[in-house]
Amino acid sequence: MNIQQMRYVAAIANNGSFREAAKKLYISQPSLSHAIKELEKELDVQLFERTRQGASLTSEGMDFFQYTQPILAQVELLENRYLANEENEKHFSISSQHYDFLSIMISQLIQNFPDYNDFRIFESTTLNVIKDVEQYRSEFGILLFNDSNQAGLSRLLENGELEYEILTTFQTHIFMREGHPLATKSVIELSDLHDYSQVRFTQETNNYTYFAEDLIDFPGITQVIHTSDRATLTGILQRTDAYGSGSGLVEDPRSQGIVLIPLANSPENKMVMIKKKSRRISGIGEAFLTNLKKYFIDFQETQKNKKK
């Protein structure tokens, strides 16, 4: 039994057929079938029920699959750790909370690094972003820090041997549709929001407020709508009088039918980059950070000019 055979079993189980698994694994179907037969012979069990519709795990196969998942996860972690710095690997991966500017930055990288054949942009929740960087799946993570979450998140980063760098600071903004009753205000007070629903990004748990990606959380909210998708959040804002909160670092919000209004007396927030302490920044990573910092400077300057 070897790691490759474990991966073969996982691929067949996840794809539901030998044919589809062979495509994903870039091997021939006969080679895959032979490898599984050899494994079944060695273990003296039948791992799959084979039918015209595909393949499904037997009860023994399910046991085997479940036992191998932690092993494969550890192998992936080792590979990410020790293969991440190979200069001949042309891939770049970044993990982030939900931010508009990511598509702009990655588009620049795609144009400037045409020899790179694999880009991965993983938009997820706070804890998933941290885990993704901690386990070497992404070179960087992008998160927000504020007064309420910085201490808790800093402890998590330290435990994961991660460090952070502040990229920019920003004021909390309220997001709402253009025809919202509050849309004509130049500044939003917390008291203005009392009668309206709030749309929030779903996090792993409600037990720790420092996981929250949203910048407003106060008692007495009329209604809360949770979503894990940025497009869904925007769609709800466009069609209702609900509001969201965030950084205000949004490219051309009016094209989405959304307005962004500063929240009065909001504390300073920080956009930070997190990385593994032991991981050297790659050449494409340096380019990404340089472009991102320039984007923030230009964006803030543009916003100042609009207010003049």
Sequence and secondary structure as in RCSB ss.txt:
>XXXX:A:sequence
MNIQQMRYVAAIANNGSFREAAKKLYISQPSLSHAIKELEKELDVQLFERTRQGASLTSEGMDFFQYTQPILAQV
ELLENRYLANEENEKHFSISSQHYDFLSIMISQLIQNFPDYNDFRIFESTTLNVIKDVEQYRSEFGILLFNDSNQ
AGLSRLLENGELEYEILTTFQTHIFMREGHPLATKSVIELSDLHDYSQVRFTQETNNYTYFAEDLIDFPGITQVI
HTSDRATLTGILQRTDAYGSGSGLVEDPRSQGIVLIPLANSPENKMVMIKKKSRRISGIGEAFLTNLKKYFIDFQ
ETQKNKKK
>XXXX:A:secstr
  HHHHHHHHHHHHHSSHHHHHHHHTS HHHHHHHHHHHHHHHTS  EEEETTEEEE HHHHHHHHHHHHHHHHH
HHHHHHHHTT TT  EEEEEESS THHHHHHHHHHHH TT  EEEEEE  HHHHHHHHHTTS SEEEEEE TTTH
HHHHHHHHHTTEEEEEEEEE  EEEEETTSTTTT SSB GGGGTTS EEEE  S SS GGG  SS   TT S EE
EES HHHHHHHHHHSS BEEE    S GGGGTEEEEEBTT   EEEEEEEETT    HHHHHHHHHHHHHHHHHH
HHHHHHH 
